[in-house]
Amino acid sequence: MARRTTLTDMLQTLFERRGGRGKLADRSIEDLSLALLDVEGEVSGVALAQAVLDRYAQMSNAEKLAFFQFLNAALEIDPTALSTAVQTFQNSPTVSAYRQIGRAAEPRRQELLRRLNQPPGATQALVNMRADLIAAKAQDPDLARTDLDFQHLLRSWFNRGFLVLRQISWDTPATILEKIVEYEAVHAIQDWDDLRRRLYPEDRRCFAFFHPSMPDEPLIFVEVALSLGVPNSIQHVLSENRDQRNAQDTKVAVFYSISNCQDGLAGVSFGSLLIKQVVAELSRELPQLETFVTLSPIPKLAGWLASEDGATAGDADWVQSSAVRYLLDAKDAKGRPFDPVARFHLGNGAQIYAVHAGADLSPNGLAQSHGAMVNYQYDLGLIEQNHERFVQDQEICLAPKFKNGLGSVYKKKRISA
């Protein structure tokens, strides 16, 4: 539930004394929402917005679904008004007519969401509300219209100009460290000792994006290992017994885990911005770094192989060659790489650097990719070029090492077959 403050209580009392129609607690959330759209005063608006958010936080899933359906139907675009506005502009393209098109084309629920985002903590509450909406869409697909409005506003509120990059270290407040443990989605953090191994040594880094309205809630974070060479297994990166190095002596920065933290911000992309800014930060701090790569999972490999070949397992050579074939040939319905992690990194301008069997021997790694992992390289001189080639032609860019190694061998096998 959103926190109630003395100030909020005072604002609500003042609103009710100024003529609010009955106590806010006695009114339905739909009535409160309509009143919030009609109110002009800032004081009244804050009190009403807080009342809506408080009411929403107390509702059951069924009640939330009904509220989303209210937003979807009662606060929809008026097609007749929009058509009239367009016709008026066609007849006389004045500034006033143009402005009227904008008003008619925007559903009233967008303005409701803006007005709800007034009290302290409202941004977090709306992000959480959007997470509920995503779940509700499974029951009512028509709610996709309202979800588009949430996405539109969240992308505006969480654009790059508002994001704050912070390094997460062992000295970061415990409340945030606990959330890093909770939100880690790639390689689970087992305990505080495991977390310390990822944050404290000089050759380890972690960076996260935050938003000023949610200063204690990471939006996305990336874990980085600094090393002499490109690693071929996550076991080595996370080993308790690995050799630690001075950061100034390393040559390679390895992005081995990227985790989104807020379900309600699905579809609001931060990953590309985060990687590029972290590359810039590390380059300034450690100018001797020569190579920037990931050590990435291949999450749908095992499922794809099972559906294509009926394959369940094989030796290391089979795993490696299967992973190469999957990354180069497996496509979705739009002709893009089938693998979502591949789409993300290749779309950001990375290139395939190397593929490794036996790289993730955890139960999850074996289940999703038979233990295979892949390095994507961010070559600073080629990122924009690779991005354009991928976006325009769906070309999968390959590092020279890969072209001359596994990629070359696979191409020869494919041609001979």
C-alpha positions in Angstrom: 0.0 0.0 0.0 1.2 3.5 -0.8 2.4 5.3 2.4 0.0 7.8 3.8 1.6 10.9 5.2 0.4 13.6 7.5 0.6 16.0 4.6 -1.6 13.7 2.5 -4.1 13.4 5.3 -4.2 17.2 5.6 -4.7 17.6 1.8 -7.6 15.1 1.9 -9.3 16.9 4.7 -8.9 20.2 3.0 -10.3 18.8 -0.2 -13.3 17.4 1.6 -14.0 20.7 3.4 -13.8 22.6 0.1 -16.7 20.6 -1.3 -15.6 17.2 -2.2 -18.6 15.0 -2.8 -18.6 13.0 0.4 -15.6 11.5 2.1 -13.1 9.9 -0.3 -13.2 6.6 1.6 -16.9 6.3 0.8 -16.5 6.6 -3.0 -15.7 4.0 -5.6 -12.4 4.0 -7.3 -14.1 4.7 -10.6 -15.8 7.7 -9.1 -12.6 8.9 -7.6 -10.8 8.5 -10.9 -13.5 10.5 -12.8 -13.3 13.2 -10.1 -9.5 13.4 -10.4 -9.9 14.0 -14.2 -12.4 16.8 -13.5 -10.6 18.5 -10.7 -8.5 21.6 -11.4 -6.9 22.5 -8.1 -3.4 21.0 -7.3 -4.3 20.4 -3.7 -7.5 18.6 -4.5 -5.7 16.6 -7.2 -3.0 15.3 -4.9 -5.5 14.1 -2.3 -7.7 12.4 -5.0 -4.7 10.8 -6.6 -3.5 9.4 -3.2 -7.0 8.1 -2.5 -7.1 6.3 -5.9 -3.7 4.7 -5.3 -4.6 3.7 -1.7 -7.9 2.2 -2.8 -6.1 0.3 -5.6 -3.5 -1.1 -3.3 -6.3 -2.7 -1.2 -8.1 -4.4 -4.1 -8.2 -8.1 -5.0 -7.0 -9.4 -8.4 -10.6 -9.6 -9.6 -11.2 -6.0 -8.5 -8.1 -4.8 -10.2 -9.2 -6.5 -13.4 -12.5 -4.7 -13.2 -10.7 -1.4 -12.7 -8.5 -2.0 -15.8 -11.6 -2.8 -17.8 -13.1 0.5 -16.6 -10.0 2.3 -17.8 -10.2 0.4 -21.1 -13.9 1.2 -21.8 -15.0 4.3 -20.0 -11.8 6.4 -20.7 -11.4 5.4 -24.3 -10.9 7.6 -27.4 -14.2 9.0 -28.8 -13.9 8.0 -32.5 -16.6 10.5 -33.5 -14.8 13.4 -31.8 -11.5 12.4 -33.4 -13.1 12.1 -36.9 -14.6 15.5 -36.5 -11.3 17.0 -35.3 -9.5 15.5 -38.3 -12.1 16.8 -40.7 -11.9 20.3 -39.2 -8.1 20.3 -39.6 -8.4 19.2 -43.2 -10.8 22.1 -43.9 -8.7 24.6 -42.0 -5.3 23.6 -40.7 -5.0 26.1 -37.9 -3.1 25.7 -34.7 -6.3 25.4 -32.8 -7.6 22.6 -35.1 -4.3 20.8 -34.8 -4.4 21.0 -31.0 -7.9 19.6 -31.0 -6.7 16.5 -32.9 -4.1 15.8 -30.2 -6.7 16.1 -27.5 -9.2 13.9 -29.3 -6.6 11.3 -30.2 -5.4 10.7 -26.6 -7.5 8.4 -24.4 -8.6 10.1 -21.1 -6.8 7.3 -19.2 -3.5 8.8 -20.2 -4.4 12.0 -18.4 -5.6 10.0 -15.5 -2.3 8.3 -15.2 -0.4 11.6 -15.3 -2.6 13.0 -12.5 -2.1 9.8 -10.5 1.6 10.4 -10.7 1.5 13.3 -8.2 1.8 12.1 -4.6 5.1 10.8 -3.1 5.7 7.2 -4.1 3.2 7.4 -7.0 5.7 6.5 -9.7 6.6 3.2 -8.0 2.8 2.5 -7.4 2.1 3.0 -11.1 5.0 0.7 -12.1 3.5 -1.9 -9.8 0.1 -1.3 -11.3 1.4 -1.9 -14.8 2.8 -5.2 -13.6 -0.7 -6.2 -12.5 -2.1 -5.0 -15.8 0.4 -7.3 -17.7 -1.0 -10.2 -15.7 -4.6 -9.1 -16.3 -4.1 -9.1 -20.1 -3.9 -12.9 -19.9 -7.6 -12.8 -18.9 -8.7 -10.0 -21.1 -6.6 -9.4 -24.2 -8.5 -6.2 -25.0 -6.6 -4.6 -22.1 -3.7 -4.3 -24.5 -5.0 -0.9 -25.5 -4.6 0.4 -21.9 -1.2 -1.3 -21.7 0.0 0.7 -24.7 -0.9 3.9 -22.8 1.0 2.7 -19.8 4.0 1.9 -22.0 3.8 5.3 -23.7 3.9 7.2 -20.5 6.5 5.0 -18.7 8.9 5.3 -21.7 8.5 9.1 -21.3 9.0 9.1 -17.5 11.9 6.7 -17.7 13.8 8.1 -20.7 17.6 8.3 -20.6 17.6 11.9 -19.3 16.1 10.8 -16.0 18.1 7.7 -15.4 21.0 7.8 -12.9 23.9 5.3 -13.2 25.3 4.2 -9.8 27.9 1.7 -9.0 26.8 -1.0 -6.6 29.5 -1.9 -4.1 29.9 -3.7 -0.8 29.4 -0.3 0.8 26.0 0.2 -0.9 23.1 0.4 1.7 21.9 -3.1 2.7 18.3 -2.4 1.5 19.6 -2.0 -2.0 22.0 -5.0 -1.8 19.0 -7.1 -0.7 17.2 -6.2 -3.8 20.2 -7.0 -6.0 20.1 -10.5 -4.5 16.3 -10.7 -5.0 16.3 -9.4 -8.6 19.3 -11.4 -9.9 17.7 -13.3 -12.8 20.6 -15.0 -14.6 22.9 -16.6 -12.0 21.2 -16.8 -8.6 23.1 -15.2 -5.7 23.3 -17.9 -3.0 24.1 -15.9 0.1 25.9 -12.8 1.3 29.3 -14.4 0.8 28.4 -15.0 -2.8 27.2 -11.4 -3.2 30.5 -10.2 -1.6 32.5 -12.2 -4.1 30.7 -10.3 -6.9 31.0 -6.8 -5.5 34.0 -6.5 -3.2 37.1 -7.7 -5.1 39.0 -5.1 -7.1 38.4 -7.0 -10.4 34.6 -7.0 -10.0 32.0 -4.3 -10.7 28.3 -3.9 -10.6 26.3 -1.0 -12.1 22.6 -0.1 -11.9 20.2 2.4 -13.3 18.0 4.3 -10.8 15.2 6.8 -11.3 14.9 9.9 -9.1 11.4 9.0 -8.1 12.5 5.5 -7.1 15.9 6.1 -5.5 16.1 2.8 -3.6 14.7 0.6 -6.4 17.2 -0.5 -9.1 15.6 -0.6 -12.6 18.3 -2.8 -14.2 21.8 -3.9 -13.2 24.8 -5.5 -14.8 27.6 -7.5 -13.1 31.1 -7.2 -14.6 34.2 -9.3 -14.3 37.6 -7.8 -15.1 40.1 -10.4 -16.4 43.2 -11.0 -18.5 41.3 -13.1 -21.1 37.8 -13.9 -22.4 36.3 -16.5 -20.0 34.7 -19.7 -21.3 32.6 -20.7 -18.3 30.5 -19.1 -15.6 31.9 -21.6 -13.1 35.3 -19.9 -13.4 33.9 -16.4 -13.2 32.0 -17.2 -10.0 34.5 -19.5 -8.4 35.4 -19.0 -4.8 39.0 -20.1 -5.6 39.7 -18.0 -8.6 42.8 -15.8 -8.7 41.9 -12.1 -8.0 43.7 -9.4 -10.0 44.3 -5.7 -9.7 41.9 -3.9 -11.9 44.8 -2.0 -13.5 46.3 -5.2 -14.7 43.2 -6.5 -16.5 42.5 -6.4 -20.3 39.0 -7.7 -20.6 35.6 -6.5 -19.2 33.1 -9.3 -19.1 29.3 -8.6 -18.7 28.2 -11.8 -17.3 24.7 -11.0 -15.9 22.1 -8.4 -16.8 18.9 -8.4 -14.7 15.8 -6.3 -15.2 14.3 -5.5 -11.8 10.8 -4.1 -12.3 8.1 -6.3 -14.0 6.0 -3.2 -14.6 8.7 -1.7 -16.9 8.6 -4.6 -19.3 8.9 -3.2 -22.8 10.8 -0.1 -21.5 14.3 -0.9 -22.7 17.3 0.0 -20.5 19.8 -2.7 -21.3 21.4 -1.1 -24.4 21.8 2.2 -22.6 23.2 0.5 -19.5 25.9 -1.5 -21.4 27.0 1.5 -23.5 27.3 3.7 -20.5 29.1 1.1 -18.4 31.6 0.6 -21.3 32.2 4.4 -21.3 32.6 4.5 -17.5 35.0 1.5 -17.4 37.0 3.0 -20.4 37.5 6.2 -18.4 38.5 4.4 -15.2 40.6 1.7 -16.8 41.9 2.9 -20.2 44.0 -0.2 -20.6 40.9 -2.4 -21.2 41.0 -3.7 -24.7 38.0 -6.0 -25.0 34.4 -5.8 -23.9 32.4 -9.0 -24.1 29.5 -10.8 -22.5 29.3 -14.3 -21.2 25.6 -14.9 -22.1 23.1 -17.7 -21.7 21.4 -19.3 -24.7 18.1 -19.8 -23.0 16.0 -21.5 -25.8 18.7 -23.7 -27.3 17.6 -27.0 -25.7 13.9 -26.4 -26.5 14.7 -25.5 -30.1 16.9 -28.6 -30.6 14.2 -30.8 -29.1 11.5 -29.4 -31.4 13.8 -29.4 -34.5 15.8 -32.6 -34.1 14.2 -34.4 -31.2 17.6 -34.0 -29.6 18.1 -34.3 -25.9 21.8 -34.3 -25.2 25.3 -35.1 -26.7 29.0 -34.7 -26.1 30.8 -31.4 -25.9 31.4 -31.2 -29.6 27.8 -31.8 -30.3 26.7 -29.1 -27.8 29.1 -26.6 -29.3 28.2 -27.3 -33.0 24.5 -27.3 -32.1 24.8 -24.0 -30.4 26.6 -22.5 -33.4 23.9 -23.8 -35.7 21.2 -22.4 -33.5 22.7 -18.9 -33.2 23.3 -18.6 -37.0 20.2 -20.4 -38.4 17.3 -20.4 -35.9 14.8 -17.6 -36.8 11.5 -16.4 -35.4 8.5 -15.6 -37.5 9.9 -12.2 -38.3 13.2 -13.6 -39.6 15.1 -12.4 -36.5 17.3 -14.6 -34.4 15.1 -17.0 -32.4 17.1 -16.5 -29.3 15.9 -13.4 -27.2 19.4 -12.8 -25.7 20.9 -12.9 -29.2 18.4 -10.4 -30.5 19.2 -8.1 -27.6 22.9 -8.1 -28.0 23.1 -8.2 -31.8 20.5 -5.5 -32.0 22.7 -3.4 -29.7 25.6 -3.7 -32.2 27.5 -6.6 -30.6 28.9 -9.5 -32.6 29.3 -13.2 -31.9 32.8 -13.8 -30.5 32.9 -17.4 -29.3 30.7 -20.3 -28.3 31.5 -22.7 -25.4 30.3 -26.1 -24.3 30.2 -26.9 -20.6 30.1 -23.2 -19.8 27.1 -23.4 -17.4 26.8 -26.7 -15.6 24.1 -25.4 -13.2 20.8 -27.3 -13.3 19.3 -24.3 -15.1 22.2 -24.0 -17.6 22.0 -27.7 -18.5 18.2 -27.5 -18.8 18.0 -24.5 -21.1 21.2 -24.9 -23.3 22.8 -28.2 -22.4 25.4 -26.1 -20.7 26.4 -23.9 -23.6 27.1 -20.2 -23.4 28.2 -17.5 -25.9 30.4 -14.4 -25.8 29.1 -11.4 -27.6 31.7 -8.7 -28.3 31.1 -5.0 -28.1 33.8 -3.7 -30.5 33.6 0.1 -29.9 34.6 0.9 -33.4 31.9 -1.4 -35.0 28.9 -1.0 -32.7 27.0 1.5 -34.9 27.9 -0.4 -38.1 26.8 -3.7 -36.7 23.6 -2.3 -35.3 22.7 -0.9 -38.7 23.5 -4.1 -40.5 21.4 -6.1 -38.1 18.4 -3.7 -38.1 18.3 -3.2 -41.9 19.3 -6.6 -43.2 19.0 -8.9 -40.1 22.7 -9.7 -40.6 24.3 -11.5 -37.7 27.7 -9.9 -37.3 30.6 -12.2 -36.4 34.0 -11.3 -34.8 37.1 -12.3 -36.8 37.9 -15.0 -34.2 34.6 -16.6 -34.7 34.6 -16.3 -38.5 38.0 -18.0 -38.7 37.1 -20.7 -36.1 33.8 -22.3 -35.4 31.8 -20.1 -37.7 34.1 -21.1 -40.7 33.9 -24.8 -39.9 30.1 -24.7 -39.6 29.7 -22.8 -42.9 31.8 -25.4 -44.7 29.7 -28.2 -43.2 26.5 -26.4 -44.2 27.7 -25.9 -47.8 28.9 -29.5 -48.2 25.6 -30.8 -46.8 
